[in-house]
Amino acid sequence: MRITFHGAARTVTGSQHLVEVNGQRILLDCGLYQGRRKESYKRNLNLPFDAGKIDVMVLSHAHIDHSGNIPNLVKSGFEGDIVCTFATRDLCAAMLRDSGHIQESDIEYLNKKRRKRGEPLLEPIYTEEDAIHSLKYFLGISYERPYRLAPGITLSFYDAGHMLGSAIVVLDIEDGEAKKDTRLVFSGDLGRTGNALLRDLTFLDAADLLIMESTYGGRQHPPLEESEKDLRRIIVQTYRRGGKVIIPAFAVGRTQQLVYTLNKLYHARDIPDIPVFVDSPLAVNVTDIFRLHPDAFNAEVMRYMTKEDPDGDIFGFARLRYVRQVEQSKELNFLREPCIIISASGMAEHGRILHHLKNNIEDPRNTILIVGWQAPDTLGRRLVERQPVVRIFGEEYRLKAQVEVLNGFSGHADHDGLVNWVRAFKHRPRKIFLVHGEPEAAEKLAASLREELGYKEVIIPEMHQSFRV
């Protein structure tokens, strides 16, 4: 068996891992790389393998850094099944179309400038039509229902507790070359216990080989209750200044978590009676998908939804308004009273959030609230670093608004959560590969796995590095 790490190696983006066994080529995830725009475009456009020779793909979850290059994979010649959970397929139907639209819009904007300079025009990595076409290859299966992926290879999904539909991937392999059975576990992204919305992640008891995320290696999350109190404090303080709270938030998962939390604060009268806007067509569509999967919610959410919420809708309350139309979004620029605006993208790299930041970043009454991890070289990271001047749409703006960062809403397990998940293995993996983490985070997690749990072979692969296992 050979495993090659084509993405999310010493970085947290672009998840792509190729498993070759029994004459089969199995791709685990096919995510978009996110970073410097020129580098990202080149990496994402040119897949590091022959797409037509991939037999089957297994998708851990719908986040764009795991699913976002699937339309390009299909466009490049892939014709196999893309196996995932039902909720992941539903989310990808919305998210990949949105991603295709963004690819087209970004290239159209760049080509206007290139045309004026007489430079060659660019093509989008894929279009919305390509995204729609790729959906016919998706195949949904349930958690804990073994599925024959290929001769001698059985796939099972277990709830990863990270986002709606997220899965831990288990491949039980009858390895013909090695003449032995091997259990390969790919963690995908692991959620934290006590998730605000979803059921807790599953703890497994056996693995021979483990590919594991390390996003929050070396870092701990504050308790969720503490972040909810901080959210209330930030809203009240900003309201008293007469300002707005501007929140760049991922349309999938983080937005729904925030809306649910605001729902509870609103009905408990813990925040002022101010309007709340979710300004993202994708977030609106995704929230409808969340409503279709109440089976994914944890017991506390189900109790609140059925017993306490006056409307019986955890994603709706009287002062909340979902914004689809561009004209409605532009109207928000003229608001002069306090409000809360939640908008995508979560790293403030594109989308409507850029307009809200442009119009509010230089007013000291306002608060920019960061509620998720921000990749290097993104506007979101520059805001976290509180750089005094940032560029938006090519123009410079002075950062005068308050910047607050709440890490407690993270959908990822923190350092102790990751270590405890590995601790649960009774049949211990002989090799652990750490992916989806910046080098420092991966090194800190590796150190704990070696020193606390006694693992000998904990490997942090380089990009495109292959291992025969």
C-alpha positions in Angstrom: 0.0 0.0 0.0 1.2 3.5 -0.8 -0.1 6.8 0.6 0.8 10.1 -1.0 0.0 13.4 0.6 -0.9 15.9 -2.1 -2.5 18.5 0.1 -3.0 19.7 3.7 0.7 18.7 4.3 2.3 21.1 6.7 -0.7 23.4 6.1 -4.4 23.4 6.9 -5.8 23.7 3.5 -6.3 21.7 0.2 -6.8 18.3 1.7 -5.9 15.5 -0.8 -4.5 12.1 0.1 -4.0 9.3 -2.4 -4.2 5.7 -1.3 -3.0 3.0 -3.7 -3.7 -0.6 -2.8 -4.9 -3.8 -4.5 -4.6 -2.0 -7.9 -7.1 0.7 -6.8 -6.4 4.4 -6.5 -8.5 5.9 -3.8 -8.5 9.7 -3.3 -9.4 10.9 0.2 -10.8 14.4 -0.2 -10.2 16.9 -3.0 -10.1 20.3 -1.4 -9.2 23.8 -2.7 -5.8 25.2 -1.6 -6.4 28.7 0.0 -3.6 31.2 0.3 -1.8 33.7 -1.9 -4.1 34.1 -4.9 -1.6 33.5 -7.7 -0.2 30.4 -6.0 -3.6 29.2 -5.1 -4.9 29.5 -8.7 -1.9 27.6 -10.1 -2.1 24.8 -7.5 -5.8 24.3 -7.8 -5.9 24.4 -11.6 -3.2 21.8 -12.0 -4.0 18.6 -10.1 -0.9 16.7 -8.9 -2.2 13.4 -10.3 -4.0 12.0 -13.3 -7.7 12.5 -12.5 -8.7 9.9 -15.0 -6.8 7.2 -13.2 -8.5 7.7 -9.8 -10.9 4.9 -9.3 -13.0 6.2 -6.4 -13.0 9.2 -4.1 -14.1 9.3 -0.4 -15.1 12.7 0.9 -14.8 13.3 4.7 -17.0 16.5 4.7 -18.2 19.5 2.7 -15.9 22.3 3.8 -14.3 23.8 0.7 -10.7 23.0 1.8 -11.8 19.3 1.6 -14.4 19.3 -1.2 -13.8 22.5 -3.2 -11.8 21.1 -6.1 -14.1 18.2 -6.9 -15.6 19.9 -10.0 -12.1 20.3 -11.4 -11.4 16.7 -10.6 -14.4 15.6 -12.7 -13.6 18.2 -15.4 -10.1 16.7 -15.6 -11.3 13.2 -16.3 -12.5 11.5 -13.1 -15.4 9.2 -13.6 -15.7 7.2 -10.4 -18.0 7.5 -7.4 -17.6 10.2 -4.8 -18.7 8.6 -1.6 -19.8 10.7 1.4 -22.6 11.1 3.9 -26.1 12.2 2.8 -25.7 15.6 4.5 -22.3 16.2 2.9 -23.8 15.6 -0.5 -26.7 18.0 0.2 -24.2 20.7 1.4 -21.9 20.2 -1.6 -24.9 20.8 -3.9 -25.0 24.3 -2.5 -21.4 25.0 -1.7 -19.8 23.8 -5.0 -22.2 25.8 -7.1 -21.3 28.9 -5.0 -17.6 28.1 -5.4 -18.0 27.8 -9.2 -19.8 31.2 -9.2 -16.9 32.7 -7.2 -14.3 31.2 -9.6 -16.1 32.8 -12.6 -16.5 36.2 -10.9 -12.9 36.4 -9.7 -11.6 35.5 -13.2 -13.9 38.0 -14.8 -12.6 40.7 -12.5 -9.0 39.8 -13.1 -9.5 39.6 -16.9 -10.8 43.1 -17.0 -7.4 44.3 -15.7 -5.4 41.9 -17.9 -7.3 42.9 -21.0 -6.4 46.6 -20.4 -2.7 45.6 -20.0 -2.7 43.4 -23.0 -2.0 40.3 -21.0 -3.3 36.7 -21.8 -6.7 36.1 -20.3 -7.3 33.5 -17.6 -9.8 30.7 -17.3 -11.7 29.8 -14.1 -10.6 26.7 -12.3 -14.1 25.5 -12.9 -17.5 27.1 -13.5 -20.9 26.8 -11.8 -21.9 24.5 -14.6 -18.9 22.3 -13.9 -20.0 22.1 -10.3 -23.5 21.1 -11.1 -22.1 18.4 -13.5 -19.9 16.9 -10.7 -22.9 16.3 -8.4 -24.0 13.3 -10.5 -21.0 11.4 -9.3 -21.9 11.7 -5.6 -23.0 8.7 -3.7 -24.4 9.0 -0.2 -24.2 6.4 2.6 -25.1 6.5 6.3 -22.9 6.5 9.4 -21.8 3.0 10.6 -23.2 1.2 7.5 -20.3 -0.7 5.9 -20.1 -0.2 2.2 -18.0 -2.3 -0.3 -15.9 0.4 -1.9 -13.8 -1.9 -4.1 -12.8 -5.6 -4.1 -11.3 -6.4 -0.7 -12.0 -2.8 0.6 -14.8 -1.9 2.9 -15.7 1.7 3.9 -17.4 2.8 7.0 -18.2 6.4 8.2 -18.3 7.5 11.8 -19.6 10.9 13.1 -16.7 13.3 13.4 -18.7 15.9 15.2 -17.0 18.7 13.2 -19.8 20.0 11.0 -23.1 18.7 9.5 -22.3 15.4 7.8 -18.6 15.3 8.7 -17.2 11.8 8.9 -14.2 9.8 10.2 -13.3 7.5 7.3 -12.4 3.9 8.1 -11.1 1.6 5.3 -10.9 -2.1 6.2 -8.5 -3.4 3.6 -7.6 -7.0 2.6 -4.1 -6.0 1.4 -3.2 -8.5 -1.4 0.4 -7.4 -1.7 1.2 -7.5 2.1 -1.0 -10.6 2.6 -2.7 -9.1 5.7 -5.7 -7.1 6.7 -5.2 -3.4 7.4 -7.5 -0.8 9.0 -6.7 2.7 7.6 -8.4 5.5 9.5 -8.6 9.0 8.2 -9.9 11.4 10.8 -11.0 14.1 8.4 -11.6 17.1 10.7 -12.4 16.2 14.3 -15.0 18.2 16.3 -14.7 19.2 19.9 -16.8 17.5 22.6 -19.7 19.6 23.8 -20.4 21.1 20.3 -23.0 23.8 20.5 -25.1 22.2 17.7 -24.0 18.7 16.8 -23.5 15.3 18.4 -20.1 14.6 19.8 -17.4 12.9 17.7 -17.0 9.1 17.7 -14.1 7.5 19.6 -12.7 4.5 17.7 -11.0 1.6 19.3 -8.8 0.2 16.5 -6.5 1.3 13.7 -3.4 0.1 12.0 -2.6 3.2 10.1 -3.9 6.7 11.0 -4.0 9.9 9.0 -5.0 12.6 11.4 -5.7 16.3 11.4 -3.6 18.6 13.7 -5.2 22.0 13.2 -5.1 23.0 16.9 -2.1 21.1 18.0 -0.5 23.0 21.0 -3.6 25.2 21.5 -6.6 24.9 23.9 -10.1 26.3 23.3 -11.8 28.3 26.0 -15.1 26.8 27.2 -18.0 27.4 24.8 -19.9 29.0 27.7 -17.1 31.6 28.1 -17.3 32.5 24.4 -21.0 32.9 24.6 -20.6 35.3 27.5 -17.9 37.2 25.5 -20.2 37.4 22.5 -22.9 39.0 24.7 -20.3 41.4 26.2 -19.1 42.5 22.7 -22.6 43.1 21.4 -23.6 45.1 24.4 -20.4 47.2 24.4 -20.7 47.9 20.6 -24.4 48.8 21.0 -23.6 51.3 23.7 -21.0 52.9 21.4 -23.7 53.2 18.7 -21.8 50.8 16.5 -22.2 47.7 14.4 -20.8 44.2 15.0 -19.4 42.9 11.7 -18.7 39.1 11.7 -16.9 37.3 8.9 -18.2 33.8 9.2 -18.1 30.6 7.2 -21.5 30.1 5.6 -21.5 26.4 6.6 -21.4 25.6 10.3 -20.1 28.7 12.0 -23.0 30.9 10.8 -25.6 28.4 12.0 -23.8 28.1 15.3 -23.8 31.9 15.8 -27.5 32.2 14.8 -28.4 29.5 17.3 -26.4 31.2 20.0 -28.0 34.6 19.2 -31.4 33.0 19.2 -30.8 31.9 22.8 -29.4 35.3 23.8 -32.3 37.1 22.2 -35.1 35.0 23.8 -33.3 35.3 27.2 -33.2 39.1 26.7 -29.4 39.0 27.2 -28.7 41.2 24.2 -30.3 44.5 23.0 -33.3 44.4 20.7 -31.3 45.2 17.5 -31.5 43.8 14.0 -29.4 40.8 13.0 -28.6 40.2 9.3 -27.2 37.0 7.8 -26.0 38.4 4.5 -24.9 35.4 2.4 -27.1 33.5 -0.2 -25.0 30.4 0.5 -25.6 30.7 4.3 -29.3 31.0 3.6 -29.3 27.8 1.4 -27.1 25.9 3.9 -29.3 26.8 6.8 -32.3 25.3 5.0 -30.1 22.1 4.6 -29.4 22.1 8.4 -33.1 22.2 9.0 -33.4 19.0 6.9 -31.1 17.1 9.2 -32.3 17.5 12.8 -31.0 14.0 13.5 -27.5 15.5 13.6 -28.3 17.9 16.5 -27.3 17.0 20.0 -29.7 16.4 22.8 -29.5 19.9 24.3 -30.3 21.5 20.9 -33.3 19.1 20.4 -34.6 19.9 23.8 -34.3 23.7 23.3 -35.9 23.4 19.8 -38.9 21.3 20.9 -39.4 22.6 24.5 -38.1 26.2 24.9 -37.8 28.0 21.6 -41.0 30.0 21.1 -40.8 29.6 17.4 -39.6 26.0 17.3 -36.9 27.2 14.9 -33.4 27.4 16.2 -32.3 29.3 13.1 -34.9 32.0 13.2 -36.2 34.7 15.6 -38.1 38.0 15.3 -35.1 40.3 14.8 -33.2 38.0 12.4 -33.3 38.6 8.7 -31.7 36.5 6.0 -30.5 38.5 3.0 -30.4 36.9 -0.5 -30.6 39.8 -3.0 -27.7 42.1 -3.8 -30.0 45.1 -3.6 -30.9 44.1 0.0 -27.3 43.7 0.9 -26.4 47.1 -0.4 -29.1 48.6 1.7 -27.2 47.5 4.8 -24.5 50.1 3.9 -26.9 52.9 4.7 -27.8 51.7 8.2 -26.7 54.1 10.9 -28.1 52.4 13.9 -26.5 49.4 15.8 -26.9 46.0 14.2 -25.2 42.7 13.8 -24.1 41.6 10.3 -22.9 38.0 9.7 -21.5 37.5 6.2 -19.2 35.3 4.2 -16.4 34.6 3.5 -15.1 33.4 6.8 -11.5 34.5 6.1 -12.7 37.8 4.5 -11.2 36.9 1.1 -14.2 37.4 -1.1 -17.9 37.9 -1.0 -20.2 40.4 0.6 -18.2 40.6 3.8 -15.6 42.7 1.9 -18.3 45.4 1.2 -19.3 45.5 4.9 -15.7 45.7 6.0 -14.9 48.5 3.5 -17.9 50.5 4.8 -17.3 50.0 8.5 -13.6 49.4 9.1 -12.7 53.1 9.7 -15.4 53.8 12.3 -14.1 53.3 15.9 -17.6 52.6 17.2 -17.8 49.4 15.2 -16.5 45.9 16.1 -15.0 43.4 13.7 -15.6 40.0 15.4 -13.4 37.1 14.2 -14.9 33.7 15.2 -12.8 31.3 13.2 -9.2 30.3 12.3 -7.7 32.6 9.7 -5.2 31.3 7.2 -1.9 33.2 6.5 -2.0 35.8 3.8 -5.8 36.4 4.1 -7.5 39.6 5.0 -8.9 37.8 8.1 -5.4 37.1 9.4 -4.4 40.7 8.8 -7.4 41.8 10.9 -6.5 39.4 13.7 -2.9 40.8 13.6 -4.5 44.3 13.8 -2.4 45.6 10.9 -3.1 49.4 10.9 -3.7 49.5 7.2 -5.3 46.8 5.1 -6.3 46.6 1.4 -9.9 45.9 0.3 -10.7 45.8 -3.4 -7.2 47.2 -4.1 -7.8 50.3 -1.9 -6.1 51.0 1.5 -8.3 51.4 4.6 -7.2 52.3 8.1 -8.2 49.8 10.8 -10.0 52.0 13.3 -12.8 49.6 14.3 -12.3 47.4 17.3 -11.2 43.9 16.6 -12.2 41.0 18.8 -11.3 37.3 18.4 -13.4 34.5 19.9 -11.8 31.0 19.4 -14.3 29.2 21.5 -16.7 28.7 18.6 -14.2 26.6 16.8 -15.6 23.4 15.2 -12.2 21.7 15.6 -11.0 19.6 18.6 -8.2 21.4 20.5 -4.9 19.9 21.5 -6.2 17.9 24.5 -9.2 16.8 22.4 -7.0 15.4 19.7 -4.7 13.6 22.1 -7.7 12.1 24.0 -9.2 10.9 20.7 -6.0 9.0 20.0 -5.8 7.8 23.6 -9.0 5.8 23.0 -7.4 3.4 20.6 -7.0 0.0 22.2 -5.6 -1.6 19.1 -3.0 1.1 18.5 -1.9 2.3 15.0 1.6 1.4 14.0 2.1 4.7 12.1 0.4 8.1 12.5 0.6 10.7 9.8 -0.3 14.2 10.9 -1.8 16.5 8.3 -4.0 19.6 8.2 -1.9 21.7 10.5 0.7 24.4 10.3 4.2 23.0 11.1 4.3 24.3 14.7 0.9 22.8 15.5 1.7 19.4 14.0 5.0 19.3 15.8 3.4 20.0 19.2 0.8 17.3 18.7 3.4 14.9 17.5 5.4 15.6 20.7 2.4 14.8 22.9 1.6 11.6 21.0 5.2 10.4 21.4 5.8 11.6 25.0 2.3 11.1 26.6 1.0 8.1 24.6 4.3 6.4 23.7 3.9 6.4 19.9 7.2 5.7 18.0 6.2 6.5 14.4 4.5 9.9 14.2 5.2 11.4 10.8 4.5 14.9 9.5 4.7 14.4 5.7 5.9 17.0 3.2 3.8 18.0 0.3 3.6 15.2 -2.3 5.6 12.9 -0.1 4.9 9.2 -0.6 5.1 6.3 1.9 4.9 2.6 1.4 3.2 1.1 4.4 
